[in-house]
Amino acid sequence: MAKEPAQESILAAVRARPVLGWSHHIWLICFALAGYGVDLGTKTLVIKSLTPGQVHNFLGGWFQVQLLFNPGAAFSMGVGSTVVFACFALLALIVLVTLVGPRVDGRFGNIVVGLLVAGVAGNLTDRLFRAPGPFRGYVVDFLGIKYFAVFNVADMCITAAAVLIIIWLMRPRRVAG
């Protein structure tokens, strides 16, 4: 099976980057561990403290805290595809840790990859270790914004990484020459 030209160039670009030692990745390690730890800690606290479905409103109802178990993806889409999401997350985590992470350079790149690792690992942990069972586990969501979605710290890490990537792509560039 032949790879698409875009896939070839992405893989070639990743492979072309040198693998750097762990000391070049302090930001990545710190953000990954901190994000993952805060995600697991808040989920543990929420499960111990809240009754599923009970809504606690703040800021006039614009912000809610409620315990939900989400078998789907963002906005509870793909409820019947939990195993697919778990496999995709596992693959994404492996790629981030083995291919992308060791080759990322600079503080910005390390922070972005650290946030992605934290977010993917946090939700994957739920998929692997929560009921109803391995690769079918429900993700714990508990933070809500009125008229939007209910999410967790792992989702915030992934979203923050996406926003940082967009900002980086929109930055002014100098024309070589």
Disulfide bonds with the S-S distance in Angstrom:
none
